[in-house]
Amino acid sequence: MEQNNDIHQFFIDVNRLTAATTQAPVKRPREFTCFSYDKYHNLRLDDSSLKWYYPPQAHELPANLSAGFDKFDKHDNSQDEHLDSLLTAIAHHEQQTGEAIDAKFVTWRGMMTKFMGSPYDEDGFEMNATLFQDCVFIEENWGFKAGREAEQQQQNGSWKGPVSQQQMQFWGYKFETLATIPRPWGETSREEIENRDGEVVNNKEQYCSVVRSEIGGKVLCLGGEVDAIWDCKPKTPGAKIDWVELKTSKVIQSGRDQFNFNRKLMKFWAQSFLLGVPRIIVGFRDRDGMLVNIEEYSTQKIDEQVRRESSSGKWTWRPWVCVNFASEVLDWIQQTIRADPQQTGVWRIRLQKKPKTIELFKVEEMGHGKILTEEFVNWRTRLAASNRSQEGTTMMEIDHEM
């Protein structure tokens, strides 16, 4: 891909965003479809990989989060999966309803989390975007991500800590294994529950929720992994679901630890806010990876607490800044891409740190790169042609009656 010299810029004015007295309107995310990856990471258009939350009991703590690291069945993320599975799930839903979804943005929850955190981001990011049928599809720029991960691996080679970075990443997956069961409690055997510590940890298996939401009047379709459900999934489409987001964090032992944890809560909150996850469960571990206690946080109450204590110095972020910036930058991306006379091609979205700016520029003049699958484009083209044919038939019937 070659960079276009015409770079559009959106400057991030944190002071202006912080001083805002209103927040862009938001509509609750509603799941309209879902999909699963099985234990081999094969796509299934169902909820077969859904997990139920059932935490370790008090007598089982502390628990060793490093146990089983040598047998970790880790997903190979060396291949760019683009939006493929999300598009497949959307097309499957549309084939059932006979209508295209009304979203103006389609992306993974992780990309929206990055937008919301941009005013406070210190790392930068890159994404790819394309316009198709008046909808902007956004994916992560895998090349940038892979380069960043390679740099981190080089840094890990000189890591002097008592535990490797890879093992610390494993702790989160181990906590998910210890805190979930594959079926409701009443349908899960005592043996399965008590033997979770010896279960091989597998991060290939995932349940992904696909939701419709709105921020600032823009309709979004977001796909993202959900760790577990608290009770049961309602049968009514679009009903609230008592999802659970599972996280691990270092035990809080000082004021500095609390300050750092408050910063981490921004990402926890944003991820949960975007998919409509009401509960965040944090497993606190010591420096050696021993799970010592578990705390529950309400996504809504985190928002309320930060707003209430915004002048206390305890928090380095503001919820309304995250929401308003996401709304503004999506407006800008949409307007800029729509204004392109070609109405096609691939765009790069990039966060620059100094000065803090979102850049948008074209990297492919024609087509959609690999952001959209051929199957999805063909499906949407057939659907649009069918709808036009039906509209034409209806108009002919009206003219005949007149």
C-alpha positions in Angstrom: 0.0 0.0 0.0 1.3 3.5 -0.9 0.5 6.5 1.2 -1.6 9.3 -0.4 -0.1 12.8 0.1 -3.5 14.2 0.9 -3.6 13.7 4.7 -6.7 14.8 6.6 -6.2 15.7 10.2 -8.4 15.8 13.3 -6.7 17.5 16.3 -7.6 16.1 19.7 -8.3 19.1 22.1 -8.6 17.4 25.5 -9.2 20.7 27.3 -12.2 21.5 25.0 -13.6 18.0 25.4 -13.1 18.1 29.2 -14.9 21.4 29.5 -18.0 20.1 27.7 -21.2 20.3 29.7 -23.2 17.8 27.6 -22.6 14.4 26.3 -23.5 13.0 22.9 -26.7 10.9 23.1 -26.2 7.2 23.3 -28.6 4.3 22.8 -28.2 1.0 24.6 -26.5 -1.7 22.7 -28.9 -4.5 21.7 -27.7 -7.9 20.5 -29.3 -8.9 17.2 -27.1 -11.9 16.3 -24.0 -13.7 17.6 -21.5 -16.3 16.6 -19.0 -18.6 18.2 -15.5 -20.0 17.7 -15.2 -23.6 18.8 -12.1 -25.1 20.6 -10.4 -25.3 17.3 -11.3 -21.7 16.4 -13.7 -22.8 13.7 -16.6 -20.4 13.1 -20.1 -21.4 14.2 -23.2 -19.3 13.6 -24.6 -20.0 17.0 -24.1 -19.5 20.8 -22.4 -22.8 21.4 -19.3 -21.3 23.0 -21.3 -19.2 25.6 -20.0 -19.6 29.1 -21.7 -19.0 32.5 -20.1 -17.2 35.3 -19.3 -19.3 38.4 -16.3 -18.0 40.3 -13.8 -20.0 42.5 -15.1 -20.3 46.0 -13.4 -18.6 49.0 -11.8 -21.9 50.1 -10.2 -22.3 46.7 -8.2 -19.1 47.0 -5.4 -18.3 46.6 -5.3 -20.0 43.2 -2.2 -20.3 41.0 -2.9 -18.5 37.7 0.3 -20.0 36.3 -0.8 -23.6 36.6 -1.1 -25.2 33.2 1.0 -22.5 31.4 3.1 -25.3 29.8 0.0 -26.8 28.3 -1.6 -23.6 27.1 -3.6 -24.3 23.8 -3.0 -20.8 22.4 -4.7 -19.4 19.3 -2.3 -18.6 16.4 -2.9 -15.0 15.8 -0.2 -14.7 13.1 -2.9 -14.4 10.4 -5.0 -11.4 9.7 -8.6 -12.4 10.2 -10.0 -9.0 9.1 -13.8 -8.6 9.6 -14.5 -12.0 8.0 -16.4 -13.7 10.8 -18.4 -10.5 11.7 -19.4 -10.1 8.1 -20.4 -13.7 7.8 -22.7 -13.3 10.9 -24.2 -10.1 9.6 -24.9 -11.7 6.2 -26.5 -14.7 7.8 -28.8 -12.5 9.9 -29.7 -10.5 6.8 -30.5 -13.6 4.8 -33.0 -14.5 7.6 -34.6 -11.1 7.7 -34.4 -10.2 4.0 -33.1 -6.7 5.0 -29.7 -5.1 5.3 -28.8 -3.8 8.7 -29.1 0.0 9.0 -25.6 0.6 10.5 -23.4 3.4 9.1 -20.3 1.9 10.8 -19.4 -1.7 11.1 -16.3 -2.7 13.2 -15.0 -4.7 16.1 -15.6 -3.4 19.6 -11.9 -3.1 20.0 -11.6 -0.4 17.4 -14.3 1.7 19.1 -12.5 1.2 22.4 -9.4 2.7 20.8 -11.4 5.7 19.5 -13.0 6.3 22.9 -9.6 6.1 24.6 -7.8 8.3 22.0 -7.8 11.5 24.1 -5.7 9.6 26.7 -3.9 7.1 24.5 -0.1 7.1 24.8 0.6 4.2 22.3 -1.0 5.2 19.0 -2.9 2.9 16.6 -3.6 2.3 12.9 -6.8 1.1 11.3 -8.1 0.5 7.7 -11.5 1.7 6.5 -13.6 1.5 3.4 -17.0 2.8 2.2 -19.6 0.3 0.8 -23.3 1.0 0.4 -23.0 4.2 2.5 -21.5 2.3 5.4 -18.0 2.7 6.7 -16.3 -0.6 7.6 -13.3 -0.4 9.9 -10.7 -3.0 10.8 -7.4 -2.9 12.6 -4.3 -2.4 10.5 -2.8 -5.8 11.1 0.6 -4.9 9.7 1.0 -2.1 12.3 -0.2 -4.4 15.1 2.2 -7.2 14.1 5.1 -4.7 14.0 4.2 -3.5 17.5 4.0 -7.0 18.8 7.4 -7.8 17.3 8.9 -4.8 19.1 7.3 -6.0 22.4 8.8 -9.5 21.9 12.2 -8.0 21.5 11.7 -6.0 24.7 10.5 -9.1 26.4 13.9 -10.7 25.6 15.5 -8.2 28.1 12.6 -8.5 30.6 14.1 -8.9 34.1 10.9 -9.6 36.0 10.4 -12.9 37.9 7.6 -14.0 35.5 7.7 -13.7 31.7 5.3 -11.4 29.8 3.8 -14.4 28.0 3.0 -16.0 31.4 1.5 -12.8 32.7 -0.8 -12.7 29.6 -1.8 -16.3 30.3 -3.0 -15.3 33.8 -6.1 -13.6 32.3 -7.1 -16.7 30.3 -6.5 -18.9 33.3 -8.8 -16.7 35.4 -11.5 -17.0 32.7 -11.2 -20.8 32.9 -11.4 -20.8 36.7 -14.4 -18.4 36.7 -16.7 -19.9 34.0 -18.6 -23.1 33.3 -19.9 -24.4 29.9 -23.5 -24.7 31.0 -25.8 -23.3 33.7 -24.8 -24.4 37.2 -27.7 -26.8 37.5 -26.7 -28.6 34.3 -22.9 -28.7 35.2 -21.6 -31.6 37.2 -19.8 -31.1 40.5 -16.7 -32.9 39.0 -16.5 -30.3 36.1 -16.7 -27.4 38.5 -14.2 -28.8 40.9 -11.7 -29.8 38.2 -11.5 -26.4 36.4 -8.0 -25.8 37.8 -6.7 -28.8 35.9 -8.5 -28.0 32.7 -6.3 -27.1 29.7 -6.6 -23.4 29.0 -7.7 -22.6 25.5 -8.2 -19.1 24.1 -9.4 -20.3 20.7 -13.0 -20.8 21.9 -15.0 -17.6 22.1 -18.6 -16.3 22.1 -19.0 -13.1 20.2 -22.0 -10.8 20.5 -23.1 -8.6 17.6 -24.9 -5.5 18.7 -26.7 -2.4 17.2 -26.1 0.8 19.1 -26.0 4.5 18.5 -23.6 7.3 19.6 -24.4 10.8 18.6 -27.1 9.7 16.2 -24.8 7.4 14.3 -25.9 3.7 14.1 -23.1 1.3 14.9 -22.8 -2.4 14.4 -20.1 -3.8 16.8 -18.9 -7.3 17.3 -16.9 -8.4 20.3 -16.1 -11.3 22.6 -18.2 -11.7 25.7 -16.6 -13.7 28.5 -19.7 -15.0 30.3 -23.3 -14.5 31.3 -24.5 -14.1 34.8 -27.8 -16.0 34.6 -29.6 -16.8 31.4 -29.9 -15.3 27.9 -33.4 -13.7 27.3 -35.4 -15.1 24.5 -36.8 -11.6 23.6 -34.6 -10.1 20.8 -32.8 -6.9 21.9 -33.6 -7.5 25.6 -30.9 -6.6 28.2 -28.4 -9.4 28.8 -26.6 -9.8 32.1 -23.1 -10.2 30.6 -19.9 -10.4 32.6 -16.5 -9.0 31.6 -13.6 -10.8 33.3 -10.3 -9.0 34.0 -7.2 -9.6 36.1 -5.2 -6.9 37.8 -2.4 -6.5 40.4 -3.5 -6.4 44.1 -3.9 -2.8 45.2 -1.5 -2.1 48.1 -0.7 1.6 47.8 -2.1 4.9 46.6 0.0 4.5 43.4 -1.5 1.1 42.8 -5.0 2.6 43.1 -4.2 5.4 40.8 -2.9 3.0 38.1 -6.0 0.7 38.6 -8.2 3.8 38.1 -6.5 4.4 34.7 -7.0 0.7 33.7 -10.7 1.1 34.6 -11.1 3.4 31.6 -10.5 0.5 29.1 -12.6 -1.9 31.3 -15.4 0.6 31.3 -15.3 1.5 27.6 -15.2 -2.2 26.5 -18.2 -3.0 28.6 -20.1 0.2 27.8 -19.8 -0.5 24.0 -21.4 -4.0 24.2 -23.9 -3.3 27.0 -22.0 -5.4 29.6 -23.3 -4.4 33.0 -20.8 -6.3 35.2 -17.0 -6.3 35.3 -15.4 -9.0 37.5 -11.8 -8.3 38.4 -9.6 -11.1 39.8 -6.8 -9.5 41.8 -3.5 -11.3 41.8 -0.1 -10.8 43.5 3.2 -10.3 41.7 3.7 -14.1 41.5 0.3 -14.8 39.8 -1.6 -16.0 42.8 -5.3 -15.1 42.6 -6.1 -13.7 46.0 -9.6 -12.1 45.7 -12.3 -11.2 43.3 -14.3 -8.0 43.1 -17.4 -7.0 41.1 -17.8 -3.5 39.5 -20.8 -2.0 37.9 -20.1 -0.5 34.5 -22.7 2.2 35.2 -21.4 3.0 38.7 -17.8 3.4 37.4 -19.2 6.1 35.0 -21.1 7.7 37.9 -18.2 7.6 40.3 -15.7 9.2 37.8 -18.2 12.0 37.1 -18.8 12.5 40.8 -15.1 12.6 41.7 -13.9 14.3 38.5 -12.2 17.2 40.4 -10.7 14.9 43.1 -7.5 14.1 41.2 -8.2 10.4 41.5 -9.1 10.0 37.8 -7.1 10.8 34.7 -10.0 10.3 32.4 -13.6 11.4 31.9 -16.5 9.3 30.4 -18.0 12.2 28.5 -14.7 13.0 26.9 -14.5 9.4 25.6 -18.1 9.4 24.3 -18.0 12.9 22.7 -14.7 12.3 21.0 -15.8 9.0 19.6 -18.9 10.7 18.2 -16.9 13.6 16.7 -14.2 11.5 15.1 -16.8 9.1 13.6 -18.6 12.1 12.1 -15.4 13.4 10.7 -14.3 10.1 9.2 -17.8 9.6 7.6 -17.9 13.1 6.1 -14.3 12.9 4.8 -14.7 9.4 3.2 -18.1 10.3 1.8 -16.7 13.4 0.2 -14.2 11.4 -1.9 -15.6 11.5 -5.5 -14.5 7.9 -6.2 -16.6 6.5 -3.3 -14.3 3.5 -3.2 -10.8 2.6 -2.0 -9.1 1.9 1.3 -8.3 4.6 3.9 -5.8 4.5 6.8 -6.8 5.9 10.2 -3.8 6.7 12.4 -3.4 8.1 15.8 -0.3 10.4 16.0 1.0 11.2 19.5 2.8 14.6 18.9 0.7 16.6 18.3 -2.1 14.3 19.3 -4.0 13.9 16.1 -6.1 11.4 14.2 -4.9 11.2 10.5 -7.0 9.9 7.6 -5.5 9.3 4.2 -6.1 7.0 1.2 -3.8 4.0 0.7 -5.7 2.2 -2.1 -7.6 4.2 -4.8 -10.0 1.4 -5.8 -11.7 -1.5 -4.2 -12.0 -2.5 -0.6 -8.7 -4.3 0.0 -9.4 -7.3 2.2 -11.6 -5.4 4.6 -14.7 -6.9 2.9 -15.0 -10.5 1.8 -16.1 -11.3 -1.8 -18.9 -13.3 -0.4 -20.2 -10.3 1.6 -20.0 -7.9 -1.3 -21.8 -10.4 -3.6 -24.5 -11.0 -1.0 -25.1 -7.2 -0.4 -25.1 -6.6 -4.2 -27.8 -9.3 -4.7 -29.8 -8.0 -1.8 -29.8 -4.4 -3.1 -30.8 -5.6 -6.6 -33.6 -7.7 -5.2 -34.9 -4.7 -3.2 -34.8 -2.4 -6.2 -36.7 -5.0 -8.2 -39.4 -5.2 -5.5 -39.6 -1.4 -5.3 -40.1 -1.3 -9.1 -42.8 -3.9 -9.0 -44.6 -2.0 -6.2 -44.5 1.3 -8.1 -45.9 -0.4 -11.2 -48.8 -1.8 -9.2 -49.5 1.6 -7.7 -49.5 3.2 -11.2 -51.9 0.5 -12.5 -54.3 1.1 -9.6 -54.3 4.8 -10.3 
